[in-house]
Amino acid sequence: MTLAIVLAAGTPAAGLTTVTGEPLADRIAAQLRRAGAAEVRFAAGLDELAALADTATGPLLVTGADLVAHTAVLRHLATSPVGPTVALVLGDPPVPGRTAVREERGQVIDAGAVDALNGDATGVFGGALRVGVDDLPSLAAAARAAAAGVLPIAAPLGPVGDVTPFGSVEGAGRAGADGRLAPVPAGGPGSAVDRLVAGLAALGTLIFAQRVRLLVAHRVDDAAGLAAAEAAVTAVDEDRAELRLSVKEKDDFFSTYFVSTWSPYVVRLAARLRLTPTGVTAISVLFALAAAVLFGVGGRPALVGGAVLLYLGFVLDCVDGQLARYTRNFSAWGGWLDTMADRAKEYLVYAGLGFGVSHAGLGNGWALAIAAMTLQTVRHMTDTWYGVLHDEAARRPRAAAGAGGGIGDRLNAASTRVQADTGSLSYWLKRTVVFPIGERWALIALTVALFNPLVSLVAVLVWGVLAFAYTGALRTLRARWMWVPVLDTVDATLHRDDGPLARRLPVVRPMGPLTLAVIAALGPAALLVTALLGDAPDGLRWAVPVALLVLLVGGLGAGAAHNGPLDWLVPAALRAAEYLFAIAVGVVGGAPGWLIFGYVFVLTVHHYDLTARLEKRQAAPPLHPATLGWEGRSVLLALAAIAGIVSIGMATLGAYLLVVFVASVVLAWFVRPAESARASAAPVGAGGGAPR
């Protein structure tokens, strides 16, 4: 249940009435109910709000009594999927008595009087915020401190490498408060809600920014300001604006100009048909599957038809997210499913292209498909971890995050300038050169329709390698500037995907986990190259144990601190090492290409499950220990190679991992949530107990 609180203390707008004669505070309360609040209460002061926060069992919506906005603005705040605690941020110039904010990567990094931000303010607090359940104690502490005229001070961040670890995948902000207090600086925020959000930020709470775009939101102080704000609200068609808002503000070139120009019409139709985002995702999977089949069949009509279906499938892939934003139908399950479906669709298309190449006698299509899938997965792993790195760096003071500037600092500043120059040639070049999903699907559709599946796969590989080299080089330089120990703030064992063997290996500290992971990938890579270039790859069975020993070198860094500036690359390096080993063993053992592709595909599903849960702030998969770890799976494949049963071993292990994945999904998303719901609904003494 979401409780909304209207906080009228300390604002001259408390006594204003609208053009209909209704008190402004009452209208805000009515809007909060329409935005989804189950209950709305008025709080006379911050102490009363703190008491409500102490007893709340769900997220809280808190607004001042001076907000004039579309109801959709409050609904977007209440349903925002970006994080548990979200603050409304306006682009208005800072004024005395209002909290100014500094944002980076969608996070409120600092909040307080504009003078205290040293000219770095990027906006002003919009007078409304949603606070997640886990942050309610901080909200209560901030309210009591603000009521006493002081600001709490967060415990300072320790030096790099000395940080408070996150949970397995749960993100947290800066270190928690240590109970110290500081007087509110002169000229600081004056209204209760402004002091509240400044105090919450001072405690180091991770607050995400909810920007107002196309809709209207203003904070008012007098009747003239109220009249002007109401006129601005009336001038905007709320539903039309919401439909336009369903499209991402900053998307890739192909998505922006060849999909989003007409996909909102599909969104409106889907909403009228009462389709859910998950239903649209399922339909897009069917389109991609049909395209993959046509690519495998071959022939010009089938290839052109497959290209058209692929394009339409990508449109639906955009529509599911746009429909979720338009209807505000968000869920952790839907977000996870969308991420997993995107990768499954793309790799099914690679499979169709690979089969089409082999079927047409154009070459070893399965080898190209496996290479494309491996490359794209490793790229995605670096994307995920670089994103985590950048988010963590944004939450740290420059003194802790920076390492003296230099070329990395200059690259970071240049990238920020390019991203801010929306629509410029440099902006679009930067967004396109990294080869995002829209460009990948467009390239596949065009090349397969105009040429053949071989040209399509080669084009994907060439552009993918160039994009990987470009992003890898720039991110490495920028990461050295940020110097943030990302894997010290999450469960490194989980995201390395270590099994019991790696966890028991001794630690070789001087070399560092990244160096060890890279060495681990070199052995399988050498075995694969030798097998591909040799005339009799099955004669290399003796080399499999040697490659395995080199691979296991990566496990020597499992227990080491992952606090180097480039250790965010460790998960991607270990993924590359395992995939290369599996491919090499398959080639040496004479396994068919489709079987090797299928096994690596199952591995990618497992690893995308881990990264999707990280991005969606979900717990680890329930059956994760049963996946054996990267080294355990590799040992089993090596034993199969020594025994001469690679195909049997690969098929059996792949089927086992797929069953574990499906069972884990059922447990995580259906069985356990249902059990928790039944337990929480059971009356006291009825035997329901606490959720497990």
C-alpha positions in Angstrom: 0.0 0.0 0.0 1.3 3.4 -0.9 0.7 6.2 1.6 0.9 9.8 0.4 1.6 12.7 2.7 1.0 16.3 1.9 3.4 18.4 3.9 2.3 22.0 4.2 4.7 23.3 6.8 7.0 26.2 5.9 5.4 27.2 2.6 3.4 30.4 1.8 1.3 28.4 -0.7 -0.5 26.5 2.1 -3.4 28.9 2.0 -3.8 29.3 -1.7 -7.0 28.3 -3.5 -7.4 27.2 -7.1 -9.6 29.0 -9.7 -12.5 26.6 -8.7 -12.2 27.7 -5.0 -10.6 24.5 -3.9 -7.6 24.7 -1.5 -4.5 23.9 -3.4 -3.5 21.3 -0.8 -6.8 19.5 -1.3 -6.4 19.4 -5.0 -2.9 17.9 -4.6 -4.4 15.2 -2.3 -7.0 14.3 -4.9 -4.3 14.1 -7.6 -2.3 11.8 -5.4 -5.3 9.5 -5.1 -5.7 9.4 -8.8 -2.0 8.8 -9.2 -2.4 5.5 -7.2 -2.0 6.4 -3.5 -4.2 4.2 -1.4 -4.3 6.7 1.4 -3.5 10.4 1.7 -2.7 12.2 4.9 -1.9 15.8 5.8 1.2 16.4 8.0 1.4 19.6 10.0 5.1 19.3 10.4 8.2 17.2 9.9 7.9 15.4 13.3 4.5 14.2 12.3 5.9 13.0 9.0 8.7 11.2 10.8 6.2 9.3 13.0 4.3 8.2 9.9 7.5 7.0 8.3 8.3 5.0 11.4 5.0 3.0 11.0 4.8 2.8 7.2 5.0 -0.6 5.7 5.2 0.5 2.0 6.7 3.3 0.0 5.8 6.8 0.8 4.8 9.6 -1.5 5.6 13.0 0.0 4.7 16.4 -1.5 4.7 20.0 -0.5 1.5 22.0 -0.7 2.9 24.3 -3.4 3.0 22.0 -6.4 0.9 22.6 -9.5 1.3 19.8 -12.0 -0.5 17.4 -14.2 -1.7 14.3 -12.4 0.5 12.3 -14.7 3.6 13.9 -13.2 2.7 12.4 -9.8 1.7 9.1 -11.4 5.1 8.9 -13.1 6.8 9.6 -9.8 4.7 7.0 -8.0 5.4 4.3 -10.6 8.9 5.2 -11.6 10.9 1.9 -12.2 14.4 3.6 -12.0 14.8 3.0 -8.2 13.0 2.8 -4.9 13.6 6.4 -3.9 12.9 9.0 -6.6 12.7 12.8 -6.4 10.9 15.2 -8.8 13.5 17.5 -10.4 12.6 20.7 -12.4 14.7 22.6 -14.8 13.7 25.9 -13.2 16.5 28.3 -12.0 17.3 27.9 -8.3 15.8 30.4 -6.0 16.4 31.1 -2.3 14.4 28.8 0.0 14.3 26.0 -2.6 16.6 23.0 -2.7 18.9 22.9 -5.6 20.2 19.5 -6.9 23.1 18.2 -8.8 22.4 15.2 -11.0 24.7 12.7 -12.8 23.5 9.6 -14.7 20.0 10.1 -13.4 21.1 10.2 -9.8 20.8 13.1 -7.3 24.4 13.4 -6.2 23.9 16.4 -4.0 21.1 18.6 -2.8 20.9 21.8 -0.7 21.1 25.5 -1.0 22.3 26.7 -4.4 25.4 28.4 -2.9 26.4 25.1 -1.2 26.5 23.4 -4.6 29.3 25.7 -5.8 27.6 26.5 -9.1 27.2 22.8 -10.0 23.4 22.8 -9.7 21.6 21.1 -12.6 18.0 21.7 -11.4 15.8 22.3 -8.5 13.8 19.9 -6.3 10.2 19.8 -7.6 8.6 19.4 -4.1 7.6 15.8 -4.4 9.4 12.5 -3.8 8.8 8.8 -3.5 10.7 7.0 -0.7 11.3 3.2 -0.9 10.6 1.0 2.1 14.3 0.4 2.8 14.9 4.2 2.9 12.1 5.0 5.4 14.4 5.0 8.4 16.6 7.5 6.7 13.5 9.6 5.8 12.4 9.6 9.5 15.9 10.6 10.6 16.1 13.4 8.0 12.7 14.7 9.0 13.6 14.8 12.7 16.9 16.5 11.9 15.3 19.1 9.6 12.6 19.8 12.2 15.4 20.6 14.7 17.0 22.9 12.2 20.1 20.7 11.5 21.2 18.6 8.6 22.5 15.1 9.3 26.0 14.3 7.9 26.7 11.0 6.2 29.7 8.9 7.3 32.5 9.9 4.9 33.5 7.4 2.2 36.6 5.5 3.1 39.5 5.4 0.7 39.2 3.5 -2.5 39.1 -0.2 -1.6 37.6 0.6 1.8 33.9 0.7 1.0 30.7 -0.7 2.5 29.8 -3.7 0.4 26.4 -3.9 -1.3 24.3 -7.0 -1.0 24.5 -9.7 -3.6 22.9 -7.5 -6.2 21.3 -4.7 -4.2 22.6 -1.2 -5.0 23.1 1.1 -2.2 24.2 4.7 -2.2 27.0 6.2 -0.2 27.9 5.0 3.3 25.1 5.4 5.9 24.8 8.1 8.4 26.9 8.1 11.5 24.5 10.2 13.6 26.4 13.4 13.4 24.5 16.7 12.8 25.3 20.1 11.3 23.4 23.3 11.4 21.4 24.2 8.4 23.7 26.7 6.4 22.5 30.3 6.0 20.4 30.7 3.0 19.6 27.0 3.0 16.2 25.6 2.0 13.4 27.0 4.0 10.2 24.9 3.4 9.8 21.7 5.2 9.8 19.5 2.1 13.0 21.2 0.8 14.7 20.7 4.1 13.5 17.1 4.1 15.0 16.2 0.7 18.3 18.0 1.5 18.6 16.0 4.7 17.8 12.7 2.9 20.6 13.5 0.4 23.0 14.4 3.2 22.5 10.9 4.7 23.8 9.4 1.5 20.5 8.0 0.4 20.5 6.9 -3.3 18.0 9.2 -4.9 17.1 9.0 -8.5 15.9 12.0 -10.5 12.4 12.1 -12.1 12.6 14.9 -14.7 9.5 16.6 -16.1 9.3 16.5 -19.9 6.4 17.6 -22.1 4.2 17.8 -19.0 4.0 20.7 -16.6 5.0 21.0 -13.0 5.7 24.3 -11.1 6.0 25.2 -7.4 4.1 28.4 -6.6 4.3 31.0 -3.8 1.4 33.3 -4.5 -1.9 33.7 -6.4 -0.2 35.1 -9.5 2.2 32.2 -9.7 -0.7 29.8 -9.1 -2.8 31.3 -11.9 0.2 31.2 -14.4 0.9 27.5 -13.5 -2.7 26.5 -13.9 -2.8 28.1 -17.3 0.3 26.2 -18.3 -1.2 22.9 -17.1 -4.4 23.5 -19.0 -2.5 24.3 -22.3 -1.0 20.8 -22.5 -3.0 17.8 -23.6 -2.0 15.3 -20.9 -2.8 12.1 -22.7 -1.0 13.2 -25.9 2.0 14.2 -23.9 2.0 10.8 -22.1 2.0 9.0 -25.4 5.0 11.0 -26.6 6.7 10.4 -23.3 6.4 6.7 -23.9 9.3 7.1 -26.4 12.8 7.2 -24.9 14.2 10.7 -24.7 17.6 9.6 -26.0 17.5 6.6 -28.2 19.7 5.2 -31.0 19.6 6.6 -34.5 17.7 3.8 -36.2 15.1 3.6 -33.3 14.6 7.3 -33.3 14.0 7.9 -37.0 12.8 4.5 -38.3 10.7 3.2 -35.4 9.7 5.8 -32.9 8.3 8.0 -35.6 5.3 5.7 -35.8 5.5 3.2 -33.0 3.4 5.4 -30.6 0.4 4.6 -32.8 1.0 0.9 -32.2 1.3 1.7 -28.5 -2.1 3.4 -28.4 -3.7 0.5 -30.4 -2.1 -2.0 -28.0 -3.4 -0.1 -25.0 -6.9 -0.1 -26.5 -6.7 -3.8 -27.1 -5.6 -4.2 -23.4 -2.3 -5.9 -24.4 0.3 -6.1 -21.7 4.0 -5.3 -22.3 4.7 -8.9 -21.6 2.2 -10.0 -24.3 3.9 -7.6 -26.8 7.3 -9.1 -25.8 6.0 -12.6 -26.5 4.7 -11.5 -30.0 8.0 -9.9 -30.8 9.7 -13.2 -30.0 7.5 -15.0 -32.4 8.3 -12.5 -35.1 12.1 -13.0 -34.5 11.6 -16.7 -34.5 9.7 -16.6 -37.8 12.5 -14.4 -39.3 15.2 -16.9 -38.1 13.3 -19.7 -39.8 13.0 -17.8 -43.1 16.8 -16.9 -43.0 17.5 -20.6 -42.6 15.2 -21.6 -45.5 17.0 -19.3 -47.9 15.9 -18.0 -51.3 15.3 -14.3 -52.1 11.6 -14.2 -51.1 12.3 -15.9 -47.8 15.2 -13.7 -47.0 13.2 -10.5 -47.9 10.3 -11.8 -45.9 12.5 -12.5 -42.9 14.1 -9.1 -43.1 10.6 -7.5 -42.9 9.6 -9.7 -40.0 12.8 -8.8 -38.2 12.1 -5.1 -38.6 8.6 -5.5 -37.4 9.8 -7.6 -34.5 12.2 -4.8 -33.5 9.3 -2.3 -33.7 7.4 -4.5 -31.2 10.6 -4.8 -29.1 10.4 -1.0 -28.8 6.6 -1.0 -28.3 6.7 -3.2 -25.2 8.8 -0.7 -23.3 6.8 2.2 -24.7 3.5 0.5 -23.7 4.9 -0.1 -20.2 5.7 3.6 -19.9 2.4 4.7 -21.4 0.3 2.5 -19.2 2.7 2.7 -16.2 2.6 -1.1 -16.1 6.0 -1.9 -14.7 7.2 -4.9 -12.9 10.5 -6.5 -12.0 9.4 -9.6 -13.8 8.5 -7.7 -17.0 11.9 -5.8 -17.0 13.8 -9.1 -16.5 11.8 -10.9 -19.2 12.4 -8.0 -21.6 16.1 -8.2 -21.1 16.2 -12.0 -21.5 13.9 -12.0 -24.5 16.0 -9.4 -26.4 19.1 -11.6 -26.2 17.2 -14.8 -27.0 15.6 -13.1 -30.1 19.0 -11.9 -31.4 20.7 -15.2 -30.9 17.9 -17.1 -32.5 18.4 -14.9 -35.5 22.1 -15.7 -35.5 21.2 -19.3 -35.4 18.9 -18.9 -38.4 21.6 -17.0 -40.3 24.2 -19.6 -39.4 22.0 -22.5 -40.6 21.2 -20.5 -43.8 24.9 -20.1 -44.6 25.6 -23.8 -44.1 22.4 -24.9 -45.9 23.3 -22.8 -48.9 26.8 -24.1 -49.0 28.4 -20.7 -48.5 30.7 -21.8 -45.6 30.7 -22.8 -42.0 27.7 -20.7 -40.9 27.6 -22.2 -37.4 31.1 -21.0 -36.7 30.2 -17.5 -37.7 27.0 -17.6 -35.6 28.9 -18.8 -32.6 31.5 -16.1 -33.0 28.8 -13.4 -33.3 27.0 -14.6 -30.2 30.2 -14.9 -28.2 31.4 -11.5 -29.2 28.0 -9.8 -28.4 27.7 -11.5 -25.0 31.2 -10.4 -24.0 30.4 -6.9 -25.2 27.3 -6.9 -23.1 29.1 -8.0 -20.0 31.5 -5.1 -20.4 28.5 -2.8 -21.0 26.9 -3.9 -17.8 29.9 -3.6 -15.6 31.0 -0.3 -17.1 27.5 1.0 -16.3 27.8 -0.2 -12.7 31.3 1.4 -12.5 30.0 4.8 -13.9 27.0 4.8 -11.5 29.2 4.1 -8.6 31.7 6.7 -9.6 28.9 9.3 -9.9 28.0 8.7 -6.2 31.5 9.3 -5.0 33.1 12.7 -4.2 35.6 13.6 -6.9 38.4 13.3 -4.4 37.6 9.6 -3.9 36.6 8.9 -7.5 39.2 10.8 -9.4 42.8 9.8 -9.8 44.4 13.1 -10.8 42.5 13.7 -14.1 44.7 13.3 -17.2 43.5 11.9 -20.4 40.7 10.0 -18.8 39.4 13.2 -17.2 39.5 14.9 -20.6 37.8 12.0 -22.3 35.0 12.0 -19.7 34.5 15.8 -20.2 34.4 15.4 -23.9 31.9 12.6 -23.8 29.7 14.6 -21.5 29.7 17.5 -24.0 28.9 15.3 -26.9 26.0 13.7 -25.0 24.6 17.1 -24.1 24.7 18.2 -27.8 21.6 16.2 -28.6 20.9 15.7 -32.3 24.3 16.9 -33.5 26.4 14.9 -36.0 28.9 14.0 -33.3 26.1 12.9 -31.0 24.7 10.5 -33.6 28.1 9.2 -34.6 28.9 8.4 -31.0 25.6 6.6 -30.5 25.9 4.7 -33.8 29.5 3.6 -33.8 29.0 1.5 -30.6 26.6 -0.7 -32.7 23.5 -0.8 -30.5 20.7 -3.2 -31.0 18.7 -1.1 -33.4 21.7 -0.7 -35.7 22.5 -4.5 -35.4 19.0 -5.5 -36.4 18.9 -2.9 -39.2 22.2 -4.1 -40.6 21.0 -7.8 -40.5 17.7 -7.0 -42.2 19.4 -4.9 -45.0 22.3 -7.2 -45.7 20.2 -10.4 -45.7 17.6 -8.9 -47.9 20.1 -7.4 -50.4 22.7 -10.1 -50.3 22.7 -13.3 -48.2 23.1 -14.6 -44.6 26.9 -14.9 -45.0 27.3 -11.2 -45.8 25.0 -10.5 -42.9 27.0 -12.5 -40.3 30.3 -11.1 -41.6 29.0 -7.6 -41.4 27.8 -8.1 -37.8 31.2 -9.5 -36.8 33.2 -6.8 -38.5 31.2 -3.9 -37.0 31.0 -5.6 -33.7 34.8 -6.1 -33.4 35.4 -2.4 -34.4 32.8 -1.2 -31.9 34.2 -3.4 -29.2 37.7 -2.0 -29.8 36.5 1.6 -29.8 34.4 1.3 -26.6 36.9 -0.9 -24.9 39.8 1.6 -25.4 37.9 4.7 -24.4 36.2 3.0 -21.4 39.6 1.7 -20.2 41.1 5.2 -20.2 38.0 6.7 -18.5 37.9 3.9 -15.9 41.4 4.6 -14.9 40.3 8.2 -14.3 37.3 7.1 -12.2 39.2 4.5 -10.2 36.2 2.9 -8.4 36.3 -0.6 -7.0 33.1 -1.8 -8.5 33.4 -5.5 -7.6 34.0 -4.5 -4.0 30.5 -3.1 -3.8 28.7 -6.3 -5.1 29.0 -10.0 -4.5 32.1 -10.6 -6.7 31.8 -14.4 -6.3 28.3 -14.3 -7.7 29.1 -12.1 -10.7 32.4 -13.9 -11.5 30.1 -17.0 -11.5 32.6 -18.9 -9.4 31.9 -22.5 -8.4 33.1 -24.5 -5.4 36.5 -25.3 -7.0 37.4 -21.7 -7.8 36.4 -20.6 -4.3 38.8 -23.2 -2.8 41.8 -22.3 -5.0 44.6 -20.3 -3.3 44.8 -16.6 -4.0 47.6 -15.2 -6.1 47.5 -11.5 -5.0 50.4 -9.9 -6.8 49.0 -10.6 -10.3 45.5 -9.3 -9.7 42.2 -10.9 -10.8 42.0 -9.3 -14.2 45.5 -10.5 -15.2 44.6 -14.0 -14.1 41.3 -13.9 -16.0 43.0 -12.8 -19.2 45.6 -15.6 -18.8 42.7 -18.0 -18.3 41.3 -17.0 -21.7 44.6 -17.4 -23.5 44.9 -21.2 -23.1 41.4 -22.0 -24.6 42.0 -19.4 -27.3 45.3 -21.1 -28.3 43.7 -24.5 -28.3 40.8 -23.2 -30.5 43.1 -21.6 -33.0 45.3 -24.7 -33.2 42.2 -26.9 -33.7 40.8 -24.7 -36.4 44.1 -24.4 -38.3 45.0 -28.1 -38.0 44.0 -30.9 -40.3 43.0 -33.3 -37.5 41.5 -31.4 -34.5 40.6 -34.7 -32.8 44.3 -35.4 -32.4 44.5 -32.5 -29.9 42.6 -34.4 -27.2 45.8 -34.4 -25.1 45.9 -30.6 -25.2 42.5 -30.2 -23.5 43.8 -30.9 -20.0 46.6 -28.4 -20.6 44.1 -25.7 -21.7 41.9 -26.6 -18.7 44.9 -26.0 -16.4 45.5 -22.6 -18.0 41.8 -21.8 -17.7 41.8 -22.6 -14.0 44.4 -19.9 -13.5 41.4 -17.5 -13.5 40.2 -19.1 -10.3 43.4 -18.0 -8.4 41.9 -14.5 -8.3 38.5 -15.6 -6.9 39.3 -14.6 -3.3 41.3 -11.4 -4.1 40.0 -7.9 -3.7 38.6 -6.7 -7.0 39.5 -3.1 -6.4 41.7 -2.2 -9.4 40.7 0.4 -11.9 40.1 -2.2 -14.6 38.7 -5.1 -12.5 35.2 -4.3 -13.8 36.5 -6.3 -16.9 36.9 -9.5 -14.9 33.4 -10.9 -15.5 33.6 -10.4 -19.2 37.1 -11.9 -19.3 35.9 -15.0 -17.5 32.9 -15.3 -19.8 35.2 -15.2 -22.8 37.5 -17.8 -21.2 34.6 -20.2 -20.6 33.0 -19.8 -24.0 36.3 -20.2 -25.8 37.1 -23.4 -23.8 33.7 -24.8 -24.6 34.0 -24.0 -28.3 37.5 -25.4 -28.4 36.5 -28.7 -26.7 33.6 -29.0 -29.1 35.8 -28.6 -32.1 38.4 -31.0 -30.8 35.7 -33.5 -29.9 34.0 -33.2 -33.3 30.7 -32.0 -31.9 28.4 -30.6 -34.6 28.2 -26.8 -35.0 24.6 -26.6 -34.0 25.3 -28.4 -30.7 28.2 -26.1 -29.8 26.0 -23.1 -30.6 23.2 -24.5 -28.4 25.5 -25.1 -25.5 27.1 -21.7 -25.6 23.6 -20.2 -26.0 22.5 -21.9 -22.7 25.6 -20.4 -21.0 24.7 -16.9 -22.3 21.2 -17.4 -20.9 22.6 -18.2 -17.5 25.0 -15.2 -17.5 22.4 -12.8 -18.8 20.2 -13.9 -16.0 22.9 -12.7 -13.5 23.3 -9.3 -15.2 19.6 -8.8 -15.7 19.1 -9.4 -12.0 21.8 -7.0 -11.2 20.3 -4.3 -13.4 16.8 -4.9 -12.0 18.1 -5.0 -8.3 16.9 -8.6 -7.8 18.3 -11.3 -5.6 20.6 -14.0 -7.0 18.9 -17.0 -8.8 17.6 -19.4 -6.2 19.4 -22.4 -7.8 22.6 -20.6 -8.6 24.9 -23.1 -6.7 23.5 -25.9 -8.9 25.0 -24.3 -12.0 28.5 -25.5 -10.8 30.4 -22.3 -11.7 32.4 -21.6 -14.8 35.3 -23.8 -13.7 33.0 -26.7 -12.7 31.3 -26.8 -16.1 34.7 -26.6 -17.8 36.1 -29.5 -15.8 33.1 -31.7 -16.8 33.6 -30.8 -20.5 37.3 -31.6 -20.3 36.4 -35.0 -18.8 34.0 -35.6 -21.6 36.7 -34.8 -24.1 39.2 -37.1 -22.4 36.6 -39.9 -22.5 35.8 -39.2 -26.2 32.1 -38.3 -25.6 32.2 -34.6 -26.2 28.8 -34.5 -28.0 27.1 -36.5 -25.3 28.7 -34.5 -22.5 27.9 -31.2 -24.1 24.3 -32.1 -24.8 23.8 -33.5 -21.3 25.4 -30.6 -19.5 23.5 -28.1 -21.6 20.2 -29.8 -21.0 20.9 -29.9 -17.2 21.8 -26.2 -17.1 18.6 -25.3 -19.1 16.5 -27.3 -16.6 18.2 -25.6 -13.7 17.6 -22.2 -15.3 13.9 -22.9 -15.9 13.4 -24.2 -12.4 15.2 -21.2 -11.0 12.9 -18.8 -13.0 9.8 -20.6 -11.7 11.0 -20.5 -8.1 12.2 -16.8 -8.2 9.2 -15.3 -10.1 6.2 -17.5 -9.4 6.6 -19.9 -6.4 8.4 -17.7 -3.9 6.4 -14.5 -4.6 3.1 -16.5 -4.3 4.3 -18.0 -1.0 5.3 -14.6 0.3 1.9 -13.1 -0.7 0.0 -15.9 1.1 2.2 -15.6 4.2 1.7 -11.9 4.4 -2.0 -12.1 3.8 -2.5 -14.8 6.5 -4.1 -13.4 9.8 -2.0 -13.5 12.9 -2.2 -16.9 14.6 -3.5 -18.6 11.4 -0.2 -20.4 10.8 0.8 -18.1 7.9 4.1 -17.2 9.4 6.7 -14.8 8.0 7.7 -15.0 4.3 10.6 -17.3 3.8 
